């Protein structure tokens, strides 16, 4: 395993094993050791080429502790057990506010509650069931994602992605589906969204009733990203994910602080076509007819990118893409990247023995079906509670409930190895979440919320962060060894 750089020193020390006796020590063993030591000492006094110890050193302060468990040692703990939600699909906090949680229910409600382990009461932040259509036969439509503007505390802006009916008359849920990205503003009291503040930024009908994507989040630069599915059916029959004249099967990036309805970041792949947006189906059709590309596109070639996140330490965008029938995949998204669907599923040719893979980006990892059947993208763990998971990407599966992590190891196929954290969570993992401290939570579609925590029996000891904390050096002068350590140098030259 890799230790902190703070533990690397230029002077080498030999630690006496076993402290004052070690496992299996006895009086007879001690007598035998004393006799051996005496003989060894006598020999060394007459033979300068012999080396040894006159007395076995005692060091009780610098033992080798148990390493943090690499994958075991992780558990899921039900949190806020006094609450239950109706088909929750997302959990998040507002920027700079660690005191509350927001839960999205697929039907169109947003619930807010205090971050109190004993909480039993909730408030309604929004009720949009009079406009959200969750009637798609696939069960995939509804209120799917929410993102707070980075300056939410000042401007009160909130962005939602959901489906509405094609027929705007009553009843609401009778003619699914039209995808919409909508900006809302919080009311003057800051307690709920103002339903009359809705500003539709994107609106385009779905060709089929599945594969809507979709996840929303802002990056550090303040740009808004949205993942959109390939439009549905099976196999992407119209090859939409490979068509850059529409937004299907993609991740888009826009500037919501620019000119209405939004502007295009200057380094988007097709930013030179920013004068002609793809904010409606008509615009996309015109773009197709003119041979152009949608300036909103950031990456494409995706099937149904349901959940993704930014690594809080590096800014990398990690995204899980739901497979067709063979492979579920994890991708690290790059600007201008083509991730292969429907030429490939994962790293494999789709419906063909051979395919042209030039210009396609391989996934970071893949899981075969039926081991996974509907992957739910997760997060890179940056919390403190489970040291063994730091820097690792966590993800799961909606149908099988399996909970996995990527390792740093690479297999023979060039993809990341996967560690199985929990094969039987018993959950329908709909989403992952992080609190402001970096701790990770899972959203169970059946109504519960769970936190990733260390298990009681297999987490191991946390690594010391400073040399002075190891017990191997003088705490007042870490350049000097602790009592009981034996300085030595390498005798034979390299």
C-alpha positions in Angstrom: 0.0 0.0 0.0 1.1 3.6 -0.4 1.9 5.6 2.8 1.8 9.4 3.2 4.9 11.2 2.0 5.3 12.6 5.5 6.4 9.1 6.6 9.3 8.9 4.3 12.7 9.7 5.9 16.3 9.5 4.8 17.6 7.8 7.9 16.6 4.1 8.1 15.5 2.6 11.4 15.0 -1.1 12.4 12.1 -1.6 14.7 12.4 -4.3 17.3 9.6 -6.8 16.6 7.0 -7.7 19.1 7.4 -4.9 21.6 8.3 -6.4 25.0 7.8 -10.1 24.0 5.4 -10.5 21.2 2.8 -13.1 20.4 3.7 -16.5 21.8 6.3 -15.2 24.3 7.0 -17.2 27.5 9.5 -17.4 30.4 11.2 -20.4 28.7 11.5 -18.4 25.4 13.0 -15.5 27.3 15.6 -17.8 28.9 16.5 -19.3 25.6 16.8 -15.8 24.0 19.0 -14.6 26.8 21.3 -17.6 26.4 21.5 -17.0 22.6 22.1 -13.3 23.1 25.0 -14.0 25.6 26.6 -16.4 23.2 26.2 -14.0 20.3 27.6 -11.1 22.4 30.6 -13.2 23.3 31.3 -14.1 19.7 31.0 -10.6 18.5 33.5 -9.3 21.1 36.2 -11.6 19.8 35.2 -11.5 16.1 34.9 -8.0 14.6 33.2 -9.5 11.5 30.4 -10.8 13.6 27.5 -8.5 14.5 24.6 -8.8 16.9 22.7 -7.5 19.9 23.8 -7.7 23.5 20.2 -7.3 24.5 16.9 -7.6 22.7 15.6 -4.0 22.3 12.1 -3.1 23.7 9.9 -0.8 21.7 6.2 -0.6 22.6 5.5 2.7 20.7 6.3 1.9 17.0 4.4 -1.3 16.1 3.0 -1.9 12.6 -0.7 -1.2 12.9 -3.5 -2.8 10.9 -3.8 -1.3 7.5 -7.2 0.3 6.5 -9.3 -2.3 4.8 -9.4 -2.0 1.1 -13.0 -2.8 0.5 -14.3 -4.7 3.4 -14.8 -2.4 6.3 -17.6 -0.5 4.5 -21.2 -0.5 5.6 -24.5 1.3 4.7 -26.3 2.8 7.6 -29.9 4.0 7.5 -30.0 7.7 8.3 -33.0 9.9 9.1 -35.1 6.8 9.9 -38.0 8.9 11.0 -38.5 9.9 7.4 -39.6 8.0 4.3 -40.1 9.4 0.8 -42.3 8.5 -2.3 -40.0 7.3 -5.1 -37.0 9.6 -4.3 -34.6 10.0 -7.1 -32.1 12.6 -5.8 -30.7 14.1 -2.6 -28.6 17.3 -2.3 -27.7 20.3 -0.3 -27.7 24.0 -1.2 -24.3 25.7 -1.6 -22.7 26.7 1.7 -25.7 25.3 3.7 -24.9 22.1 5.6 -28.0 22.5 7.8 -30.6 21.0 5.4 -31.2 18.3 2.8 -33.4 18.4 -0.3 -35.1 15.3 -1.7 -36.6 15.0 -5.2 -39.6 12.8 -5.6 -40.2 11.6 -9.1 -43.8 12.6 -9.1 -42.8 16.3 -8.9 -42.4 17.2 -5.3 -39.3 18.6 -3.6 -39.0 18.0 0.1 -36.7 19.8 2.5 -35.7 18.8 6.0 -33.2 19.6 8.7 -30.0 17.7 8.9 -30.9 16.3 12.3 -30.5 12.5 12.9 -33.8 12.5 14.9 -35.8 14.6 12.4 -39.4 13.5 11.8 -40.9 16.6 10.1 -40.4 17.9 6.6 -41.4 21.0 4.6 -42.4 21.2 1.0 -40.0 23.2 -1.1 -42.0 22.7 -4.3 -45.0 20.8 -5.6 -44.9 20.6 -9.4 -47.2 17.6 -9.8 -49.6 19.8 -11.8 -47.0 20.1 -14.6 -44.6 17.2 -14.3 -45.5 14.1 -16.3 -44.3 10.8 -14.8 -46.6 8.6 -16.8 -44.1 7.1 -19.3 -44.6 3.4 -19.7 -40.9 2.9 -18.9 -41.3 4.5 -15.5 -38.4 6.8 -16.4 -40.1 10.2 -16.7 -40.8 12.7 -14.1 -38.9 15.2 -12.0 -35.3 13.8 -12.5 -32.8 16.3 -11.3 -32.1 19.6 -9.6 -29.2 22.0 -9.3 -28.7 25.1 -7.2 -27.0 28.0 -8.8 -23.5 28.5 -7.2 -24.7 31.9 -6.1 -28.0 30.6 -4.8 -27.7 32.4 -1.5 -27.7 35.7 -3.4 -29.9 35.1 -6.5 -32.2 32.2 -5.4 -31.9 30.4 -8.7 -32.7 26.7 -9.0 -32.7 24.6 -12.1 -34.8 21.5 -12.7 -35.0 18.9 -15.4 -38.2 17.0 -15.9 -40.7 15.8 -18.5 -44.1 17.3 -19.3 -47.0 16.2 -21.4 -47.2 17.0 -25.1 -50.8 18.0 -24.5 -50.8 21.1 -22.2 -54.5 20.6 -21.3 -55.9 18.6 -18.5 -55.2 15.9 -17.4 -51.5 16.6 -17.1 -50.2 13.1 -17.4 -51.8 11.8 -20.6 -49.3 12.4 -23.4 -45.7 11.9 -22.4 -43.1 13.2 -23.0 -41.4 16.6 -23.6 -38.0 17.2 -22.0 -37.6 20.5 -20.3 -34.8 22.3 -18.5 -36.4 25.1 -16.4 -35.0 27.9 -14.2 -37.0 28.7 -11.0 -36.5 31.3 -8.3 -37.0 30.9 -4.6 -39.8 33.0 -3.0 -39.1 36.2 -1.1 -39.1 34.3 2.2 -36.5 31.8 0.9 -38.7 28.9 2.0 -40.0 27.5 -1.3 -39.8 27.8 -5.1 -42.0 30.3 -6.7 -44.0 28.3 -9.3 -44.7 31.4 -11.4 -41.0 32.1 -11.8 -40.5 29.3 -14.3 -38.4 30.1 -17.3 -38.0 27.3 -19.8 -34.5 27.1 -21.2 -34.8 23.9 -23.2 -37.9 22.1 -24.5 -37.9 19.2 -27.0 -40.2 16.2 -27.3 -38.9 12.7 -26.9 -39.3 10.2 -29.8 -39.9 7.4 -27.3 -40.9 7.1 -23.7 -37.5 6.1 -22.2 -33.9 7.2 -22.0 -34.3 10.7 -20.8 -31.0 10.9 -18.9 -30.6 13.1 -16.9 -28.6 14.8 -14.3 -27.8 18.5 -13.6 -24.8 20.0 -11.9 -22.6 23.1 -12.0 -18.8 23.0 -12.4 -16.3 25.2 -10.6 -16.4 27.7 -13.4 -20.1 28.2 -12.9 -21.3 26.4 -16.1 -24.3 24.1 -16.0 -24.1 20.6 -17.3 -27.0 18.3 -18.2 -26.9 14.6 -19.4 -29.5 13.6 -21.9 -30.3 10.0 -23.0 -30.4 8.8 -26.6 -34.1 9.3 -27.1 -35.2 5.8 -26.3 -36.5 2.6 -27.8 -33.7 0.0 -28.0 -30.4 0.2 -29.8 -30.9 3.9 -30.7 -32.6 3.1 -34.0 -32.1 6.6 -35.5 -28.5 6.8 -34.4 -29.1 10.0 -32.4 -26.2 9.6 -30.0 -23.8 9.8 -32.9 -25.5 12.8 -34.4 -24.0 16.1 -33.3 -26.9 18.1 -34.8 -29.1 17.1 -31.9 -28.8 16.9 -28.1 -29.7 13.3 -27.6 -27.2 10.9 -26.1 -25.0 13.7 -24.8 -23.7 15.8 -22.0 -24.3 19.5 -22.7 -22.7 22.6 -21.1 -24.2 26.0 -21.0 -23.7 29.4 -19.4 -27.0 30.3 -17.6 -25.6 33.7 -16.6 -25.2 34.9 -20.2 -27.6 36.2 -22.7 -31.1 34.7 -22.5 -32.0 31.9 -22.7 -28.4 31.0 -22.1 -25.0 31.5 -23.8 -22.3 29.0 -24.9 -18.9 28.7 -23.1 -16.1 29.7 -25.5 -14.3 26.4 -25.3 -17.3 24.2 -26.1 -16.5 21.9 -29.0 -18.8 23.7 -31.4 -18.8 27.1 -29.8 -18.2 28.7 -33.2 -21.8 27.9 -34.0 -23.2 29.6 -30.9 -25.4 32.0 -32.9 -27.7 29.0 -33.7 -28.8 27.2 -30.6 -30.4 23.8 -30.3 -32.9 24.8 -27.6 -36.0 23.2 -29.3 -36.8 20.3 -31.7 -37.4 22.8 -34.5 -33.9 24.3 -34.0 -32.4 20.8 -34.0 -34.1 19.9 -37.3 -32.9 23.1 -38.9 -29.4 22.4 -37.6 -29.6 18.9 -39.2 -30.7 20.4 -42.5 -27.9 22.9 -42.5 -25.2 20.4 -41.7 -24.3 22.1 -38.4 -23.5 21.0 -34.9 -25.2 21.9 -31.6 -23.0 24.4 -29.7 -24.4 23.1 -26.4 -22.6 19.8 -26.8 -19.8 18.9 -24.4 -19.5 15.2 -25.1 -21.7 12.6 -26.9 -22.0 8.9 -27.8 -23.9 8.1 -24.6 -27.0 5.8 -24.2 -28.7 6.7 -21.0 -26.4 8.7 -18.6 -28.6 8.6 -15.5 -26.2 9.9 -12.8 -22.8 11.5 -12.7 -20.7 13.8 -10.6 -17.6 16.0 -10.4 -14.6 14.8 -8.3 -14.4 17.6 -5.7 -10.6 17.3 -5.6 -9.7 17.2 -9.4 -12.8 18.5 -11.2 -13.0 15.3 -13.3 -16.5 14.4 -14.5 -17.3 10.7 -13.7 -20.4 9.3 -15.5 -22.1 5.9 -15.5 -24.0 4.9 -18.7 -26.8 2.3 -18.6 -26.2 -0.5 -21.0 -28.4 -2.0 -23.7 -28.2 -5.7 -22.9 -24.6 -6.7 -22.3 -22.5 -4.1 -20.6 -22.8 -1.3 -18.0 -20.0 1.3 -18.1 -18.2 4.0 -16.2 -16.7 6.9 -18.1 -14.5 9.8 -17.3 -15.9 12.5 -19.5 -13.6 14.8 -21.6 -14.6 17.9 -23.6 -15.4 16.8 -27.2 -15.3 13.1 -26.3 -17.3 10.5 -28.3 -18.1 7.6 -26.0 -19.1 5.2 -28.7 -22.8 4.4 -28.4 -24.4 2.9 -30.6 -21.2 1.8 -32.4 -20.1 0.2 -29.1 -21.6 -0.9 -25.9 -18.9 -0.5 -23.3 -15.7 -1.4 -24.9 -17.4 -3.9 -27.3 -18.8 -3.6 -30.7 -22.6 -3.4 -30.6 -24.6 -5.8 -32.7 -21.5 -6.5 -34.8 -18.4 -8.7 -34.8 -16.2 -5.8 -35.9 -16.6 -2.0 -35.8 -14.7 1.2 -36.5 -13.5 2.5 -33.2 -11.3 5.3 -34.3 -11.9 8.5 -32.3 -14.0 6.7 -29.7 -13.0 6.9 -26.0 -12.9 3.7 -24.0 -14.8 3.5 -20.7 -12.8 3.5 -17.5 -14.5 0.3 -16.4 -17.4 -1.9 -17.3 -19.7 -4.4 -15.6 -21.3 -7.3 -17.5 -25.0 -7.9 -17.4 -26.7 -9.5 -15.5 -24.2 -8.7 -12.7 -25.4 -5.1 -13.2 -28.6 -4.4 -15.0 -29.1 -0.6 -14.6 -26.0 1.2 -13.4 -26.4 4.2 -11.1 -23.5 6.7 -11.3 -21.9 7.7 -8.1 -19.2 9.9 -6.7 -15.5 10.0 -5.9 -15.2 9.7 -2.1 -13.5 12.6 -0.5 -14.8 12.2 3.0 -13.1 11.4 6.3 -15.3 8.6 7.8 -13.9 5.8 5.6 -10.2 6.3 4.9 -9.9 3.2 2.7 -12.3 4.8 0.2 -10.6 8.1 -0.3 -10.1 9.0 -3.9 -12.1 6.0 -5.2 -15.2 6.2 -7.4 -18.3 4.6 -5.8 -21.2 3.4 -7.9 -24.1 0.9 -7.7 -26.9 -0.8 -9.6 -30.6 0.1 -9.4 -31.9 -3.4 -10.1 -29.4 -5.7 -8.4 -28.6 -3.4 -5.5 -24.9 -4.2 -5.8 -22.5 -1.5 -4.5 -19.0 -1.3 -6.0 -15.8 0.8 -6.2 -13.1 1.3 -8.8 -9.6 0.4 -7.8 -6.4 1.9 -9.0 -5.4 -1.4 -10.6 -5.7 -2.0 -14.4 -6.7 -5.3 -15.8 -5.5 -7.1 -18.9 -8.2 -5.3 -21.0 -6.8 -1.9 -20.0 -9.8 -1.0 -17.9 -10.0 -0.4 -14.1 -10.5 -3.3 -11.8 -13.6 -3.2 -9.7 -14.0 -4.1 -6.0 -17.3 -5.4 -4.7 -18.2 -3.5 -1.5 -21.6 -5.0 -1.0 -23.2 -7.7 -3.1 -26.6 -7.5 -1.4 -27.6 -4.1 -0.2 -31.3 -4.9 -0.7 -31.7 -1.4 -2.2 -32.9 0.0 -5.5 -30.1 2.5 -5.7 -31.6 5.5 -7.5 -28.9 8.0 -6.8 -25.8 9.0 -4.8 -25.2 12.2 -2.9 -22.4 14.0 -1.0 -22.8 16.4 1.9 -20.6 19.5 2.1 -18.0 17.5 4.1 -17.7 14.9 1.4 -19.5 12.0 3.1 -21.5 9.8 0.7 -25.2 8.8 0.8 -27.3 6.4 -1.2 -30.9 7.1 -2.2 -33.2 4.0 -2.1 -36.1 4.3 -4.6 -38.2 2.5 -2.0 -38.0 5.6 0.3 -34.9 5.4 2.5 -31.6 7.3 2.7 -28.3 5.5 3.6 -24.8 6.7 4.5 -21.6 5.0 3.7 -19.8 4.4 7.0 -17.0 2.2 8.3 -18.1 -1.2 9.5 -17.4 -2.1 13.1 -15.1 -5.0 12.5 -12.9 -4.4 9.5 -11.9 -0.8 9.0 -8.4 -1.1 10.5 -6.4 1.8 12.0 -6.2 5.2 10.3 -2.8 6.0 9.1 -0.9 8.7 11.0 -0.7 12.0 9.1 2.5 13.2 10.7 5.8 11.5 11.4 5.6 12.6 15.0 2.4 10.7 15.4 3.9 7.3 14.5 5.7 6.6 17.7 8.8 5.8 15.7 10.6 9.1 16.3 11.3 11.5 19.1 8.1 13.7 19.1 10.2 16.7 20.1 12.7 16.1 17.3 11.4 13.9 14.5 14.9 13.7 13.1 15.9 11.5 16.0 14.6 7.9 16.5 12.4 6.9 19.4 13.9 4.9 22.2 14.1 1.3 21.2 14.8 1.9 17.5 18.2 0.9 16.1 19.8 3.2 13.5 21.6 1.3 10.8 23.2 2.0 7.4 23.5 -0.2 4.3 26.8 -1.9 4.5 27.0 -3.5 1.0 27.2 -1.0 -1.9 24.5 -1.2 -4.6 
